[in-house]
Protein backbone atom coordinates (compact mmCIF):
# COMPACT_ATOMS: atom_id res chain seq x y z
CA UNK A 1 0.00 0.00 0.00
CA UNK A 2 1.53 3.39 -0.94
CA UNK A 3 2.03 5.88 1.88
CA UNK A 4 2.06 9.65 1.90
CA UNK A 5 5.58 10.99 2.49
CA UNK A 6 4.11 12.98 5.38
CA UNK A 7 2.72 9.97 7.27
CA UNK A 8 5.26 10.16 10.12
CA UNK A 9 4.47 13.84 10.70
CA UNK A 10 0.73 13.16 10.74
CA UNK A 11 1.09 10.33 13.23
CA UNK A 12 3.32 12.44 15.47
CA UNK A 13 0.58 15.12 15.44
CA UNK A 14 -2.05 12.51 16.45
CA UNK A 15 -3.98 12.95 13.21
CA UNK A 16 -6.99 10.73 12.69
CA UNK A 17 -6.23 8.71 9.57
CA UNK A 18 -8.61 7.45 6.92
CA UNK A 19 -8.07 5.26 3.88
CA UNK A 20 -8.70 6.73 0.43
CA UNK A 21 -7.83 4.90 -2.77
CA UNK A 22 -5.41 2.69 -0.84
CA UNK A 23 -3.61 5.57 0.92
CA UNK A 24 -3.69 6.48 4.61
CA UNK A 25 -4.43 10.20 4.75
CA UNK A 26 -5.40 12.48 7.68
CA UNK A 27 -9.15 12.77 8.06
CA UNK A 28 -8.72 15.43 10.73
CA UNK A 29 -6.44 16.64 13.48
CA UNK A 30 -9.22 16.38 16.04
CA UNK A 31 -11.74 19.08 15.13
CA UNK A 32 -13.08 19.07 11.58
CA UNK A 33 -15.36 22.07 12.17
CA UNK A 34 -12.47 24.19 13.44
CA UNK A 35 -10.30 23.12 10.48
CA UNK A 36 -13.10 24.07 8.05
CA UNK A 37 -13.58 27.50 9.63
CA UNK A 38 -9.83 28.12 9.77
CA UNK A 39 -9.76 27.79 5.98
CA UNK A 40 -12.44 30.46 5.73
CA UNK A 41 -10.64 32.77 8.16
CA UNK A 42 -6.91 32.29 7.48
CA UNK A 43 -5.31 29.25 5.78
CA UNK A 44 -4.93 25.48 6.07
CA UNK A 45 -2.55 22.92 4.62
CA UNK A 46 -4.03 19.58 3.56
CA UNK A 47 -2.04 16.52 2.51
CA UNK A 48 -3.36 15.55 -0.93
CA UNK A 49 -0.46 13.29 -1.87
CA UNK A 50 -2.91 10.50 -2.71
CA UNK A 51 -3.94 12.50 -5.78
CA UNK A 52 -2.46 11.12 -8.99
CA UNK A 53 0.42 12.89 -10.73
CA UNK A 54 0.99 12.21 -14.44
CA UNK A 55 3.67 13.72 -16.67
CA UNK A 56 3.24 13.89 -20.46
CA UNK A 57 6.40 14.53 -22.46
CA UNK A 58 7.58 14.23 -26.05
CA UNK A 59 7.45 16.34 -29.20
CA UNK A 60 3.75 15.61 -29.83
CA UNK A 61 2.45 15.74 -26.24
CA UNK A 62 0.44 18.97 -26.46
CA UNK A 63 -1.05 18.24 -29.90
CA UNK A 64 -1.92 14.66 -28.88
CA UNK A 65 -3.61 15.69 -25.63
CA UNK A 66 -5.50 18.43 -27.43
CA UNK A 67 -7.10 15.74 -29.63
CA UNK A 68 -7.96 13.59 -26.62
CA UNK A 69 -9.43 16.06 -24.11
CA UNK A 70 -12.49 18.29 -23.88
CA UNK A 71 -10.72 21.58 -23.14
CA UNK A 72 -7.71 23.49 -24.40
CA UNK A 73 -4.18 22.10 -24.26
CA UNK A 74 -2.10 23.25 -27.22
CA UNK A 75 -3.33 26.86 -26.92
CA UNK A 76 -1.98 27.06 -23.38
CA UNK A 77 1.24 28.96 -22.85
CA UNK A 78 3.90 27.70 -20.44
CA UNK A 79 2.73 28.64 -16.96
CA UNK A 80 -0.95 28.30 -17.88
CA UNK A 81 -3.32 25.46 -17.07
CA UNK A 82 -6.84 24.21 -17.67
CA UNK A 83 -9.45 21.93 -16.14
CA UNK A 84 -10.07 19.06 -18.53
CA UNK A 85 -11.94 15.79 -18.96
CA UNK A 86 -11.05 12.58 -20.77
CA UNK A 87 -14.18 10.84 -22.05
CA UNK A 88 -15.38 7.67 -23.74
CA UNK A 89 -16.76 7.82 -27.27
CA UNK A 90 -20.20 7.89 -25.61
CA UNK A 91 -19.25 11.11 -23.81
CA UNK A 92 -19.05 9.51 -20.35
CA UNK A 93 -16.24 10.18 -17.91
CA UNK A 94 -13.04 8.24 -17.78
CA UNK A 95 -11.47 10.91 -15.58
CA UNK A 96 -11.18 14.61 -14.97
CA UNK A 97 -7.75 16.22 -14.75
CA UNK A 98 -6.15 19.54 -13.88
CA UNK A 99 -3.50 20.23 -16.51
CA UNK A 100 -0.44 22.45 -16.23
CA UNK A 101 1.76 23.22 -19.21
CA UNK A 102 5.48 23.96 -18.84
CA UNK A 103 8.14 24.60 -21.49
CA UNK A 104 8.90 20.90 -22.04
CA UNK A 105 6.06 18.81 -20.59
CA UNK A 106 2.48 18.77 -19.32
CA UNK A 107 1.60 17.75 -15.75
CA UNK A 108 -1.83 16.42 -14.84
CA UNK A 109 -3.20 16.19 -11.29
CA UNK A 110 -5.99 13.61 -11.12
CA UNK A 111 -8.31 12.17 -8.49
CA UNK A 112 -6.99 9.58 -6.02
CA UNK A 113 -6.72 6.15 -7.60
CA UNK A 114 -7.08 7.44 -11.16
CA UNK A 115 -3.47 7.95 -12.33
CA UNK A 116 -2.79 4.38 -13.46
CA UNK A 117 -6.25 4.01 -14.99
CA UNK A 118 -5.96 7.26 -16.94
CA UNK A 119 -2.41 6.51 -18.08
CA UNK A 120 -3.45 3.11 -19.44
CA UNK A 121 -6.53 4.49 -21.20
CA UNK A 122 -4.60 7.32 -22.86
CA UNK A 123 -1.71 5.02 -23.80
CA UNK A 124 -4.12 2.99 -25.94
CA UNK A 125 -4.36 5.94 -28.34
CA UNK A 126 -0.61 6.57 -28.67
CA UNK A 127 0.34 4.95 -31.97
CA UNK A 128 2.60 7.15 -34.10
CA UNK A 129 2.72 10.17 -31.78
CA UNK A 130 5.90 10.96 -29.87
CA UNK A 131 4.34 11.00 -26.41
CA UNK A 132 5.45 9.42 -23.15
CA UNK A 133 3.19 9.10 -20.11
CA UNK A 134 4.87 8.74 -16.72
CA UNK A 135 3.05 8.07 -13.45
CA UNK A 136 4.92 10.11 -10.82
CA UNK A 137 2.38 9.67 -8.01
CA UNK A 138 4.55 7.61 -5.68
CA UNK A 139 7.63 9.73 -6.39
CA UNK A 140 6.04 13.04 -5.50
CA UNK A 141 3.95 14.95 -2.97
CA UNK A 142 0.86 17.12 -3.33
CA UNK A 143 -0.06 19.63 -0.64
CA UNK A 144 -3.10 21.90 -0.77
CA UNK A 145 -2.85 25.38 0.76
CA UNK A 146 -6.25 27.05 0.97
CA UNK A 147 -7.63 30.19 2.58
CA UNK A 148 -7.55 33.98 2.31
CA UNK A 149 -4.02 34.12 3.79
CA UNK A 150 -2.55 31.47 1.49
CA UNK A 151 -0.87 33.86 -0.92
CA UNK A 152 0.73 35.77 1.94
CA UNK A 153 1.93 32.50 3.47
CA UNK A 154 3.63 31.44 0.23
CA UNK A 155 5.48 34.75 0.19
CA UNK A 156 6.41 34.49 3.88
CA UNK A 157 7.66 30.94 3.25
CA UNK A 158 10.09 32.28 0.64
CA UNK A 159 8.44 30.39 -2.21
CA UNK A 160 8.17 33.34 -4.58
CA UNK A 161 5.19 35.01 -6.21
CA UNK A 162 2.50 32.51 -7.27
CA UNK A 163 0.35 32.95 -10.36
CA UNK A 164 -2.74 35.14 -10.03
CA UNK A 165 -4.64 33.13 -12.67
CA UNK A 166 -6.79 30.10 -11.88
CA UNK A 167 -4.83 26.98 -12.96
CA UNK A 168 -1.81 29.23 -13.55
CA UNK A 169 1.43 27.88 -12.10
CA UNK A 170 5.02 28.82 -11.36
CA UNK A 171 8.02 26.96 -10.00
CA UNK A 172 9.85 27.36 -6.71
CA UNK A 173 12.99 25.26 -6.75
CA UNK A 174 11.88 21.73 -7.72
CA UNK A 175 8.28 22.46 -6.81
CA UNK A 176 5.33 23.62 -8.92
CA UNK A 177 2.75 25.91 -7.31
CA UNK A 178 -0.60 26.05 -9.13
CA UNK A 179 -3.54 28.28 -8.21
CA UNK A 180 -6.72 26.27 -7.57
CA UNK A 181 -9.89 27.63 -5.93
CA UNK A 182 -11.47 24.35 -4.87
CA UNK A 183 -12.57 25.52 -1.42
CA UNK A 184 -14.15 28.79 -2.52
CA UNK A 185 -11.13 30.65 -1.13
CA UNK A 186 -7.82 31.55 -2.66
CA UNK A 187 -5.74 28.38 -2.85
CA UNK A 188 -2.77 26.55 -4.32
CA UNK A 189 -1.53 23.06 -5.08
CA UNK A 190 2.13 22.51 -4.27
CA UNK A 191 3.64 19.53 -6.10
CA UNK A 192 7.22 18.38 -5.88
CA UNK A 193 9.72 15.62 -5.15
CA UNK A 194 8.72 13.16 -2.45
CA UNK A 195 11.83 13.63 -0.31
CA UNK A 196 11.14 17.39 -0.05
CA UNK A 197 7.59 16.99 1.30
CA UNK A 198 8.40 17.26 5.02
CA UNK A 199 10.45 20.40 4.52
CA UNK A 200 7.66 22.08 2.53
CA UNK A 201 5.00 21.07 5.07
CA UNK A 202 7.01 22.39 8.03
CA UNK A 203 7.82 25.61 6.18
CA UNK A 204 4.14 26.30 5.49
CA UNK A 205 3.22 25.65 9.12
CA UNK A 206 6.00 27.96 10.31
CA UNK A 207 4.68 30.64 7.92
CA UNK A 208 1.24 30.56 9.56
CA UNK A 209 -0.81 27.78 7.95
CA UNK A 210 -2.74 25.29 10.10
CA UNK A 211 -3.05 21.56 9.33
CA UNK A 212 -6.40 20.17 8.22
CA UNK A 213 -7.64 16.82 6.97
CA UNK A 214 -9.68 15.53 4.08
CA UNK A 215 -12.92 15.69 6.12
CA UNK A 216 -12.67 19.48 6.17
CA UNK A 217 -11.62 19.41 2.51
CA UNK A 218 -14.84 17.53 1.80
CA UNK A 219 -17.15 20.01 3.54
CA UNK A 220 -15.27 22.98 2.05
CA UNK A 221 -15.61 21.68 -1.51
CA UNK A 222 -19.30 20.95 -1.00
CA UNK A 223 -19.93 24.51 0.19
CA UNK A 224 -17.95 25.78 -2.80
CA UNK A 225 -20.03 23.66 -5.20
CA UNK A 226 -16.99 21.73 -6.47
CA UNK A 227 -17.75 18.09 -7.37
CA UNK A 228 -14.97 15.55 -6.81
CA UNK A 229 -14.21 12.78 -9.27
CA UNK A 230 -14.94 9.21 -8.10
CA UNK A 231 -17.32 10.65 -5.50
CA UNK A 232 -19.62 13.05 -7.35
CA UNK A 233 -18.54 12.15 -10.89
CA UNK A 234 -18.12 8.61 -12.20
CA UNK A 235 -18.18 6.67 -15.46
CA UNK A 236 -21.98 6.63 -15.22
CA UNK A 237 -22.32 10.34 -16.08
CA UNK A 238 -21.02 12.91 -18.54
CA UNK A 239 -19.51 16.35 -17.78
CA UNK A 240 -22.67 18.16 -18.87
CA UNK A 241 -24.65 16.30 -16.20
CA UNK A 242 -21.97 17.24 -13.66
CA UNK A 243 -22.35 20.95 -14.47
CA UNK A 244 -18.91 21.34 -16.08
CA UNK A 245 -20.07 22.97 -19.32
CA UNK A 246 -18.31 26.28 -18.61
CA UNK A 247 -15.38 24.88 -16.63
CA UNK A 248 -14.06 21.95 -18.63
CA UNK A 249 -15.42 22.07 -22.18
CA UNK A 250 -14.31 24.19 -25.13
CA UNK A 251 -17.02 24.04 -27.80
CA UNK A 252 -14.80 25.75 -30.40
CA UNK A 253 -11.64 23.60 -30.16
CA UNK A 254 -12.66 20.93 -32.67
CA UNK A 255 -12.82 17.17 -32.33
CA UNK A 256 -11.91 15.17 -29.25
CA UNK A 257 -13.08 11.81 -27.95
CA UNK A 258 -16.79 12.05 -27.06
CA UNK A 259 -17.15 15.47 -28.69
CA UNK A 260 -20.18 14.57 -30.85
CA UNK A 261 -22.23 13.45 -27.85
CA UNK A 262 -21.33 16.54 -25.81
CA UNK A 263 -22.12 18.84 -28.75
CA UNK A 264 -25.53 17.21 -29.25
CA UNK A 265 -26.40 17.77 -25.60
CA UNK A 266 -25.33 21.41 -25.92
CA UNK A 267 -27.05 22.29 -29.18
CA UNK A 268 -29.85 19.76 -29.66
CA UNK A 269 -31.12 18.93 -26.22
CA UNK A 270 -30.66 19.02 -22.46
CA UNK A 271 -29.45 16.61 -19.84
CA UNK A 272 -32.16 14.30 -18.56
CA UNK A 273 -30.68 14.51 -15.07
CA UNK A 274 -27.92 16.51 -13.47
CA UNK A 275 -25.96 17.30 -10.34
CA UNK A 276 -27.71 19.56 -7.84
CA UNK A 277 -27.03 20.89 -4.38
CA UNK A 278 -29.35 19.94 -1.53
CA UNK A 279 -29.81 21.66 1.82
CA UNK A 280 -30.99 18.97 4.23
CA UNK A 281 -33.05 19.80 7.30
CA UNK A 282 -31.88 18.56 10.69
CA UNK A 283 -28.51 17.36 11.91
CA UNK A 284 -28.39 13.85 10.40
CA UNK A 285 -25.96 13.49 7.50
CA UNK A 286 -27.16 11.13 4.72
CA UNK A 287 -24.67 8.54 3.54
CA UNK A 288 -23.35 8.36 -0.05
CA UNK A 289 -25.88 6.39 -2.06
CA UNK A 290 -28.81 7.37 0.18
CA UNK A 291 -32.05 7.63 -1.78
CA UNK A 292 -33.73 10.91 -2.67
CA UNK A 293 -37.53 10.93 -3.00
CA UNK A 294 -40.17 13.18 -4.52
CA UNK A 295 -43.88 12.36 -4.16
CA UNK A 296 -42.97 8.92 -2.76
CA UNK A 297 -40.91 8.12 -5.87
CA UNK A 298 -37.21 7.35 -5.69
CA UNK A 299 -35.68 9.90 -8.07
CA UNK A 300 -31.96 9.83 -7.28
CA UNK A 301 -29.18 9.28 -4.78
CA UNK A 302 -26.82 11.32 -2.64
CA UNK A 303 -23.23 11.33 -3.93
CA UNK A 304 -21.61 13.21 -1.03
CA UNK A 305 -22.80 15.11 2.05
CA UNK A 306 -21.47 16.78 5.19
CA UNK A 307 -22.32 19.23 7.91
CA UNK A 308 -20.95 22.50 6.51
CA UNK A 309 -20.23 24.97 9.32
CA UNK A 310 -19.92 28.17 7.25
CA UNK A 311 -23.49 27.70 6.03
CA UNK A 312 -24.48 26.02 9.29
CA UNK A 313 -26.39 23.19 7.68
CA UNK A 314 -26.12 19.69 6.26
CA UNK A 315 -25.42 20.02 2.54
CA UNK A 316 -25.27 17.37 -0.16
CA UNK A 317 -24.86 16.68 -3.86
CA UNK A 318 -27.23 14.42 -5.78
CA UNK A 319 -28.17 13.64 -9.38
CA UNK A 320 -31.87 14.37 -9.97
CA UNK A 321 -34.16 14.36 -13.01
CA UNK A 322 -34.44 17.64 -14.91
CA UNK A 323 -37.96 18.23 -13.54
CA UNK A 324 -36.57 18.32 -9.98
CA UNK A 325 -33.38 20.33 -10.68
CA UNK A 326 -35.00 23.74 -10.26
CA UNK A 327 -33.80 25.62 -7.13
CA UNK A 328 -36.52 25.64 -4.50
CA UNK A 329 -37.76 22.15 -5.35
CA UNK A 330 -38.57 20.21 -2.18
CA UNK A 331 -37.52 16.56 -1.92
CA UNK A 332 -36.77 14.08 0.85
CA UNK A 333 -33.52 12.27 1.60
CA UNK A 334 -33.06 9.00 3.43
CA UNK A 335 -31.00 9.65 6.57
CA UNK A 336 -30.15 6.30 8.16
CA UNK A 337 -33.69 5.01 7.69
CA UNK A 338 -35.49 8.25 8.52
CA UNK A 339 -36.75 10.82 6.02
CA UNK A 340 -35.33 14.33 6.06
CA UNK A 341 -36.74 17.25 4.12
CA UNK A 342 -34.33 18.76 1.61
CA UNK A 343 -34.43 21.67 -0.80
CA UNK A 344 -32.61 22.07 -4.10
CA UNK A 345 -30.30 25.10 -3.85
CA UNK A 346 -28.26 27.18 -6.27
CA UNK A 347 -24.58 26.25 -6.44
CA UNK A 348 -22.26 27.22 -4.97
CA UNK A 349 -23.75 27.20 -1.49
CA UNK A 350 -21.00 29.55 -0.31
CA UNK A 351 -19.63 32.57 -2.12
CA UNK A 352 -17.32 35.17 -0.66
CA UNK A 353 -18.76 38.67 -0.32
CA UNK A 354 -15.77 39.87 -2.32
CA UNK A 355 -15.34 37.40 -5.17
CA UNK A 356 -12.22 35.30 -5.40
CA UNK A 357 -10.72 36.39 -8.70
CA UNK A 358 -10.05 33.42 -10.95
Order of alpha helices (4+ residues) and beta strands (2+ residues): alpha-beta-beta-alpha-beta-beta-alpha-beta-beta-beta-alpha-beta-beta-alpha-beta-beta-beta-alpha-beta-alpha-alpha-alpha-beta-beta-beta-beta-beta-beta
